[in-house]
Each structure stands twice: as structure tokens, then as C-alpha cells.
């Protein structure tokens, strides 16, 4: 499963919570040898993904996301039905239909809830409204401890990274955008193929107040598109229904569709920008344990230059090869960052010769059955010390041919030293990436 940047940080937050509560147990799921030379944040993200794969959390996350997509479709369908239902309810009123009443039904709830969102959601620490309902349903549909932990980590992440407002905003505005768009399109459909009568009507307002309210509603359409208000004095004219229908459609577009569309776009842009700028807090409880372990591991494996051809040991190294052997054998010396790749590309991969015991088992196996070809992978971030050269010399005694694969990388500090030393002893080598 390919994870997005947000999902990587989501898993990292979940792993931080696990590390905070039981770091010793989490160490069993990710060994220190698996660390690379990447930046600490990248190591934390990669570690969180690997542990999640081994624990099965990635599959749980995929299930969580599938339920979210299902709820998105469900709520979208409900929004379309609400929008279409509002228009049908309005147009079923006895003719002529009041224009102010039509605007109030199709526009006013949308605008009022938009203002309410601006007042409340920007100061809220938890999802509210339609976002809260969706998350509650998601938790109800996926009832297990892992799903609850994912939900808690999601909420914690969006709070830390200031993603709560754009995320819940996109959900809320998207829901009301579908309602508004559905209302507008349904209204256009009904007005295009049916004949409806409209008029300006009020019970408690006088004519100047009615006119002022109508002009206030028409302010934006007139400002942007020079839309004229249907004249009150022309209510009895045959063309008034045409003017009123067009004006009502434009009002729904301006006040129920475009504001929500703009809000959705702004929320999505803000969300994308903040996701790009997300950073892990290396001092946070849980993360700090991993960072300290990473620093300790790197200090233990920090390369120290040793003059491999100095002293009596280097002077007396002899590379004497076996007269005969059969089959092939391969291994990695000291450590291997791509063990799965090495195992798949090399023949009869023995493993990583990291400890003294590993090297003794390696030599014992060769002694019992000399090989025709032995291949040793060496990461050039390690130094060509006397112990490494001694192992190569001992390995050569039990093989007809020895080939060293020098693993090159941007951090391969000792590539030239390895090449010079192998040339000095006549050991065949190849460079690999």
C-alpha cells in the first residue's frame, strides 16, 4: 500500500504513542541494524511504517480509510437529496410563490451556518457538526482497539500540525456545497421545463422595507453581473415570472454555491500547504527515545580510519586460493542496508556477517565445503580494517575465486581505500549501487 505524506505522519504519531507507553516492547519490532544514514525525521517515519506493517496497522488504516470513503459517498448522496428536496418543497407551494420566502428557504440556512462555522470552528479543538458526526459513525462502524488508537492518533496529529480547521472546514463546506449545488441545478431544471409564478409578498413589512430588503439581497449579483432586481410594479406582467426565476437562480448561485466553493478551495489549499510543512517534534515523549537510540547506534558504527596495511598483521596477509570447489556462496560483511535485495540477487545468500560468531560459522561452512565462487558485499561506509582484510584472506583459502562487491552510495566514504587495498592484494572487486 502506497502511503501519502499525511498517512506517514499519522503512523508516526501512532508509533510515538506506543513508544511513549512501552518503548522496550516496540524495540522488538524494529531492530537497530535497520537504521540507515537518513535524517532523524525520515528514520522515524520509516520506522513507523515498518512497525505498522509488521503489526498489521497498515491494513487497519486502509480499512479506516475505506470506511471514510464510504461515509463520504453516503453523506454526499444525503446532501444531494436535501438540496433537491428543498427545491421540490418550495415549488409545491400554491402559486404565486413569494420570492423572499424562496430566498429564505434556499439560501438563508446555508449563509447562517457558514457564519456559525466562522465563529465556532476556528476556535474549536475537536471536530464539530458534520465532521463530528462522520467521525462518530466511522468509530462505530470500525469497532476495535486498533481503530480507536488510529482515531486518537489522527486527532492528535491534526491538532499538533494545525490541520483541524482546514480538514473539518473542507468536510463542512463540501457538504453544504453539494446541498447548494443540488438546489441550484434542480431549480434550473424545474424552471426550464415548468411554468411557475412568483411575486413579491410580505405580511408585516411595508413596501419600502420590502424594497430595501430585496435590494440588499441583490447587492452582489448587481455588483458583479449587473443583475437587475425584478420590479415590484411589474408583478402582474407576463414576463415577470421569467425575470423572477432567473433572479432566484442567480441568488442561489451567489449565496449558496459560490461562497461554499471558495471556502472548500481555500481549506484544501491550506491543508495541502500545512501538510507539506509538517515536521515531527523530536523532543516529544516517545520520539525522544528513538532519537537517542538512533544517535547511540550511529556512534557505535561511526567509521574510524584504520591503516589496514600497517603493522605485522597487514604485512603477513596472504591470499591463497583453493585448488577446487563446487557451488557458490555469498554474504554481506558487518552490516547490510538492503538485505532483502541482497538475498534476492545473490546466489546462496548466507546472511550478514555482523558478529564474531557469524564469521566463525561462515568460515566453518566454507571449510567443510569449499566453493568455486564466493561473493562478499561490503558497504563502503565501513572502514577497511585489519579484521575485515583478515576475514577476506581466510575466506580465500576455501574458494577458487573471490569477488568483492563494493556497495557505493553518496555516503560511501571509504570507497577509494577499499579499492586501493583490494588492488594491493589482487582481490577482484566490482562496484554496485
C-alpha positions as CSV (number, residue, x, y, z in Angstrom):
1,X,0.0,0.0,0.0
2,X,1.4,3.4,-1.0
3,X,1.1,5.9,1.8
4,X,0.6,9.6,1.5
5,X,2.7,12.1,3.4
6,X,-0.2,12.7,5.8
7,X,-0.5,8.9,6.4
8,X,3.2,8.6,7.1
9,X,3.0,11.3,9.8
10,X,-0.3,9.7,11.1
11,X,1.5,6.4,11.6
12,X,4.5,8.2,13.2
13,X,2.1,9.8,15.7
14,X,0.5,6.4,16.5
15,X,4.0,4.9,16.9
16,X,5.0,7.8,19.2
17,X,2.2,6.9,21.5
18,X,3.2,3.3,21.5
19,X,6.8,4.2,22.2
20,X,5.7,6.5,25.0
21,X,3.9,3.8,26.8
22,X,6.2,0.8,26.1
23,X,9.4,1.6,24.3
24,X,11.1,-1.7,25.2
25,X,8.4,-3.8,23.5
26,X,8.5,-1.6,20.4
27,X,12.2,-2.2,20.1
28,X,11.5,-5.9,19.4
29,X,9.6,-4.9,16.2
30,X,12.4,-2.8,14.7
31,X,16.0,-3.7,15.2
32,X,18.8,-1.2,15.5
33,X,20.5,-2.7,12.4
34,X,17.7,-1.4,10.3
35,X,18.6,2.2,10.8
36,X,20.2,4.0,7.8
37,X,22.1,7.3,7.5
38,X,18.9,9.3,6.7
39,X,17.8,12.3,8.7
40,X,16.2,11.6,12.1
41,X,12.8,12.6,10.9
42,X,13.0,10.2,7.9
43,X,14.2,7.4,10.2
44,X,11.2,8.0,12.5
45,X,8.8,7.9,9.5
46,X,10.4,4.8,8.0
47,X,10.4,3.0,11.4
48,X,6.8,3.8,12.0
49,X,5.8,2.4,8.6
50,X,7.8,-0.8,9.1
51,X,6.4,-1.4,12.5
52,X,2.9,-0.7,11.3
53,X,3.4,-3.3,8.5
54,X,4.6,-5.9,11.0
55,X,1.8,-5.2,13.5
56,X,-0.9,-5.1,10.8
57,X,-1.7,-1.5,11.4
58,X,-1.4,-0.6,7.7
59,X,-4.2,-2.9,6.8
60,X,-6.3,-1.4,9.6
61,X,-5.5,2.1,8.3
62,X,-6.6,1.1,4.9
63,X,-9.9,-0.3,6.3
64,X,-10.3,3.0,8.2
65,X,-9.8,5.0,5.0
66,X,-12.3,2.7,3.1
67,X,-15.0,3.4,5.7
68,X,-14.2,7.1,5.4
69,X,-14.7,7.0,1.7
70,X,-17.9,5.1,2.1
71,X,-19.2,7.7,4.5
72,X,-18.1,10.5,2.1
73,X,-20.3,8.9,-0.6
74,X,-23.2,8.4,1.8
75,X,-23.1,12.0,3.1
76,X,-22.7,13.3,-0.5
77,X,-25.8,11.4,-1.5
78,X,-27.7,12.8,1.5
79,X,-26.6,16.3,0.6
80,X,-27.9,16.0,-2.9
81,X,-31.2,14.7,-1.7
82,X,-31.6,17.5,0.8
83,X,-30.8,20.1,-1.9
84,X,-33.2,18.7,-4.4
85,X,-35.9,18.1,-1.7
86,X,-35.7,21.8,-0.6
87,X,-36.4,22.9,-4.1
88,X,-39.3,20.5,-4.7
89,X,-40.9,21.5,-1.4
90,X,-40.6,25.2,-2.3
91,X,-42.1,24.8,-5.8
92,X,-45.0,22.8,-4.5
93,X,-46.3,25.8,-2.7
94,X,-49.5,27.3,-4.0
95,X,-48.8,29.9,-6.7
96,X,-47.7,32.6,-6.9
97,X,-44.6,31.8,-4.8
98,X,-43.1,34.5,-2.7
99,X,-39.5,35.4,-3.9
100,X,-38.4,36.4,-0.3
101,X,-39.7,33.1,1.0
102,X,-37.8,31.2,-1.8
103,X,-34.6,33.0,-1.0
104,X,-35.0,32.3,2.7
105,X,-35.6,28.6,2.1
106,X,-32.8,28.1,-0.4
107,X,-30.1,30.5,0.8
108,X,-30.6,31.6,4.4
109,X,-29.8,28.3,6.2
110,X,-26.6,28.0,4.2
111,X,-25.4,31.5,5.0
112,X,-26.3,31.3,8.7
113,X,-24.4,28.0,9.1
114,X,-21.4,29.5,7.2
115,X,-21.3,32.4,9.7
116,X,-21.7,30.0,12.6
117,X,-18.8,27.9,11.3
118,X,-16.6,31.0,11.1
119,X,-17.5,31.9,14.7
120,X,-17.1,28.4,16.3
121,X,-15.0,26.1,14.2
122,X,-11.9,28.3,14.1
123,X,-11.7,28.2,17.9
124,X,-12.6,24.5,18.4
125,X,-10.1,21.9,19.4
126,X,-12.3,19.0,18.2
127,X,-14.4,18.3,15.1
128,X,-17.9,19.7,15.3
129,X,-21.0,19.5,13.2
130,X,-21.0,17.2,10.2
131,X,-17.3,16.3,10.8
132,X,-18.1,15.1,14.3
133,X,-21.0,13.0,13.1
134,X,-18.8,11.4,10.4
135,X,-16.0,10.6,12.8
136,X,-18.5,9.1,15.3
137,X,-20.0,6.9,12.6
138,X,-16.6,5.9,11.5
139,X,-15.7,4.8,15.0
140,X,-19.0,3.0,15.3
141,X,-18.5,1.1,12.0
142,X,-14.9,0.1,12.9
143,X,-15.3,-1.2,16.4
144,X,-11.9,-2.4,17.7
145,X,-9.0,-1.1,19.8
146,X,-6.7,-0.6,16.8
147,X,-9.3,1.6,15.1
148,X,-9.8,3.7,18.2
149,X,-6.0,4.1,18.5
150,X,-5.9,5.3,14.9
151,X,-8.7,7.8,15.5
152,X,-6.9,9.1,18.6
153,X,-3.6,9.4,16.7
154,X,-5.4,11.2,13.8
155,X,-7.0,13.8,16.1
156,X,-3.7,14.3,17.9
157,X,-1.8,14.8,14.6
158,X,-4.3,17.3,13.1
159,X,-4.2,19.3,16.4
160,X,-0.4,19.3,16.5
161,X,0.0,20.3,12.9
162,X,-2.9,22.8,12.8
163,X,-4.8,20.8,10.2
164,X,-8.1,20.5,12.1
165,X,-9.6,23.8,10.8
166,X,-8.9,23.1,7.1
167,X,-9.9,19.4,7.3
168,X,-13.2,20.0,9.1
169,X,-13.8,23.0,7.0
170,X,-13.4,21.1,3.8
171,X,-15.9,18.5,5.1
172,X,-18.4,21.0,6.3
173,X,-18.2,23.3,3.3
174,X,-18.1,20.4,0.9
175,X,-21.4,19.0,2.4
176,X,-23.1,22.4,2.1
177,X,-21.6,23.0,-1.3
178,X,-23.3,19.8,-2.5
179,X,-26.6,20.9,-0.9
180,X,-26.4,24.3,-2.6
181,X,-25.3,22.9,-6.0
182,X,-28.1,20.3,-5.9
183,X,-30.6,23.1,-5.1
184,X,-29.3,25.3,-7.9
185,X,-29.3,22.6,-10.5
186,X,-32.7,21.2,-9.5
187,X,-34.1,24.8,-9.6
188,X,-32.7,25.3,-13.1
189,X,-34.2,22.0,-14.2
190,X,-37.7,22.7,-12.8
191,X,-37.8,26.3,-14.1
192,X,-36.6,25.3,-17.5
193,X,-39.4,22.8,-18.1
194,X,-42.3,24.0,-16.0
195,X,-44.2,27.3,-15.6
196,X,-44.1,28.8,-12.1
197,X,-45.5,32.1,-10.9
198,X,-43.7,34.4,-8.5
199,X,-44.4,37.7,-6.7
200,X,-43.1,40.0,-4.0
201,X,-45.1,39.2,-0.9
202,X,-45.0,40.2,2.8
203,X,-47.4,40.4,5.7
204,X,-45.7,42.6,8.2
205,X,-43.3,44.7,6.0
206,X,-44.3,47.8,4.2
207,X,-43.3,48.4,0.6
208,X,-40.2,50.5,1.2
209,X,-38.9,47.9,3.7
210,X,-39.6,45.1,1.2
211,X,-37.8,47.0,-1.5
212,X,-34.8,47.7,0.8
213,X,-34.5,44.0,1.7
214,X,-34.8,43.0,-1.9
215,X,-32.1,45.5,-2.9
216,X,-29.8,44.2,-0.1
217,X,-30.2,40.6,-1.5
218,X,-29.5,41.8,-5.0
219,X,-26.3,43.8,-4.0
220,X,-23.7,41.1,-5.0
221,X,-25.5,40.0,-8.2
222,X,-25.9,43.6,-9.3
223,X,-22.3,44.5,-8.4
224,X,-20.7,41.6,-10.2
225,X,-23.1,40.8,-13.1
226,X,-25.3,43.9,-13.2
227,X,-28.3,41.8,-12.5
228,X,-31.5,43.9,-12.2
229,X,-34.0,43.3,-9.5
230,X,-37.4,42.2,-10.8
231,X,-39.5,45.3,-10.4
232,X,-42.3,45.2,-7.9
233,X,-44.6,47.2,-10.1
234,X,-44.3,44.6,-12.9
235,X,-45.6,41.7,-10.9
236,X,-48.7,41.4,-13.0
237,X,-46.8,41.4,-16.3
238,X,-46.4,38.1,-18.2
239,X,-42.6,38.5,-18.3
240,X,-42.3,38.9,-14.5
241,X,-42.1,35.1,-13.9
242,X,-39.1,34.8,-16.3
243,X,-37.3,37.7,-14.6
244,X,-38.1,36.3,-11.1
245,X,-36.9,32.8,-12.0
246,X,-33.6,34.0,-13.4
247,X,-33.1,36.3,-10.4
248,X,-33.8,33.5,-7.9
249,X,-31.4,31.1,-9.7
250,X,-28.6,33.7,-9.6
251,X,-29.2,34.4,-5.9
252,X,-28.9,30.7,-5.1
253,X,-25.7,30.5,-7.1
254,X,-24.2,33.6,-5.5
255,X,-25.2,32.9,-1.9
256,X,-25.4,29.1,-1.6
257,X,-22.9,27.8,-4.1
258,X,-20.0,30.2,-4.7
259,X,-19.2,31.0,-1.1
260,X,-19.0,27.3,-0.2
261,X,-17.0,26.6,-3.3
262,X,-14.5,29.3,-2.4
263,X,-14.3,28.0,1.2
264,X,-13.7,24.4,0.1
265,X,-10.9,25.5,-2.3
266,X,-9.2,27.7,0.4
267,X,-9.5,24.9,3.0
268,X,-7.9,22.3,0.6
269,X,-5.1,24.7,-0.3
270,X,-4.4,25.5,3.4
271,X,-4.5,21.8,4.2
272,X,-2.0,20.9,1.3
273,X,0.3,23.8,2.4
274,X,0.4,22.7,6.0
275,X,0.9,19.0,5.1
276,X,3.9,20.0,3.1
277,X,5.3,21.9,6.1
278,X,4.7,19.1,8.6
279,X,7.6,18.3,10.9
280,X,7.9,15.8,13.7
281,X,8.7,17.1,17.2
282,X,11.9,15.2,18.0
283,X,11.7,16.1,21.7
284,X,8.2,14.8,22.1
285,X,7.7,11.9,24.5
286,X,8.2,8.7,22.5
287,X,10.2,10.2,19.7
288,X,13.0,11.2,22.0
289,X,13.6,7.6,22.9
290,X,14.0,6.6,19.2
291,X,16.3,9.6,18.5
292,X,18.5,8.7,21.4
293,X,18.7,5.1,20.2
294,X,19.5,6.3,16.7
295,X,22.3,8.5,18.0
296,X,23.7,5.7,20.0
297,X,23.6,3.3,17.1
298,X,25.4,5.7,14.8
299,X,28.0,6.5,17.4
300,X,28.7,2.7,17.7
301,X,29.0,2.3,14.0
302,X,30.8,5.6,13.4
303,X,33.7,4.8,10.9
304,X,37.2,5.1,12.3
305,X,40.0,5.1,9.8
306,X,42.5,2.3,10.5
307,X,45.6,1.9,8.4
308,X,45.0,-1.6,7.3
309,X,48.4,-2.2,5.7
310,X,50.4,-1.1,8.6
311,X,52.0,-3.4,11.2
312,X,53.0,-7.0,11.1
313,X,49.4,-8.3,10.6
314,X,49.0,-6.4,7.3
315,X,52.4,-7.3,6.1
316,X,51.9,-11.1,6.5
317,X,48.4,-11.4,4.9
318,X,48.4,-14.0,2.1
319,X,45.6,-14.6,-0.3
320,X,46.0,-18.3,-1.3
321,X,43.0,-19.7,-3.1
322,X,41.6,-23.3,-3.0
323,X,42.6,-25.6,-5.8
324,X,39.0,-26.8,-6.3
325,X,35.5,-26.2,-5.0
326,X,31.9,-26.5,-6.0
327,X,28.9,-24.2,-5.9
328,X,28.6,-20.6,-4.9
329,X,28.1,-18.8,-1.6
330,X,27.6,-15.1,-0.8
331,X,27.3,-12.9,2.3
332,X,27.4,-9.3,3.5
333,X,30.2,-8.1,5.7
334,X,29.5,-6.3,9.0
335,X,26.1,-4.8,8.0
336,X,23.6,-4.6,5.1
337,X,21.1,-1.9,4.5
338,X,19.3,-3.7,1.7
339,X,19.3,-7.3,3.0
340,X,16.1,-8.3,1.0
341,X,17.7,-7.1,-2.2
342,X,20.9,-8.8,-1.5
343,X,19.2,-12.1,-0.7
344,X,17.2,-11.9,-4.0
345,X,20.1,-11.0,-6.2
346,X,23.0,-13.1,-4.8
347,X,23.2,-16.9,-5.0
348,X,23.0,-18.9,-1.8
349,X,23.0,-15.8,0.4
350,X,24.4,-16.7,3.8
351,X,23.4,-13.5,5.6
352,X,25.1,-10.7,7.3
353,X,28.5,-11.4,9.0
354,X,28.0,-8.9,11.8
355,X,29.4,-10.7,14.9
356,X,32.4,-12.9,15.6
357,X,30.1,-15.9,15.8
358,X,28.7,-15.2,12.4
359,X,32.1,-15.0,10.9
360,X,33.2,-18.3,12.6
361,X,30.1,-20.1,11.2
362,X,30.9,-18.7,7.8
363,X,34.5,-20.0,7.8
364,X,33.3,-23.3,9.2
365,X,30.8,-23.8,6.4
366,X,33.5,-22.9,3.8
367,X,36.0,-25.3,5.4
368,X,33.5,-28.2,5.3
369,X,32.7,-27.4,1.6
370,X,35.0,-25.2,-0.4
371,X,33.2,-23.2,-3.1
372,X,34.0,-22.4,-6.7
373,X,32.9,-18.8,-6.2
374,X,32.4,-16.7,-3.1
375,X,30.9,-13.2,-3.3
376,X,31.2,-10.8,-0.3
377,X,29.2,-7.5,-0.3
378,X,30.9,-4.7,1.6
379,X,29.3,-1.3,2.3
380,X,31.9,1.3,1.7
381,X,30.7,3.3,4.6
382,X,32.7,0.8,6.7
383,X,36.5,1.1,7.1
384,X,38.9,-1.5,5.6
385,X,40.4,-2.5,8.9
386,X,42.7,-5.4,9.7
387,X,39.8,-7.7,10.8
388,X,38.0,-7.3,7.5
389,X,41.1,-8.0,5.5
390,X,41.9,-11.0,7.7
391,X,38.4,-12.4,7.0
392,X,38.9,-11.9,3.3
393,X,42.2,-13.7,3.4
394,X,40.8,-16.6,5.4
395,X,37.8,-16.8,3.0
396,X,40.1,-17.0,0.0
397,X,41.6,-20.3,1.3
398,X,38.3,-22.1,0.7
399,X,37.2,-20.8,-2.7
400,X,38.6,-20.9,-6.2
401,X,37.5,-17.4,-6.8
402,X,36.7,-14.5,-4.5
403,X,34.8,-11.4,-5.7
404,X,34.1,-8.4,-3.5
405,X,31.1,-6.2,-4.3
406,X,31.8,-2.7,-3.1
407,X,28.4,-1.0,-2.4
408,X,28.7,2.6,-3.5
409,X,26.5,5.4,-2.2
410,X,26.7,9.2,-1.6
411,X,27.8,8.3,2.0
412,X,30.4,5.8,0.9
413,X,33.4,7.5,2.5
414,X,35.9,4.7,2.2
415,X,35.4,3.5,-1.4
416,X,38.9,4.6,-2.6
417,X,40.6,3.0,0.4
418,X,38.8,-0.3,-0.3
419,X,39.8,-0.2,-4.0
420,X,43.4,0.6,-3.2
421,X,43.7,-2.2,-0.6
422,X,42.0,-4.8,-2.8
423,X,44.2,-3.9,-5.7
424,X,47.2,-4.2,-3.5
425,X,46.3,-7.8,-2.7
426,X,45.0,-8.7,-6.1
427,X,41.4,-9.3,-5.0
428,X,38.8,-9.0,-7.7
429,X,36.0,-6.5,-7.0
430,X,33.1,-4.7,-8.7
431,X,31.2,-1.6,-7.7
432,X,27.4,-1.8,-7.2
433,X,24.8,0.7,-6.2
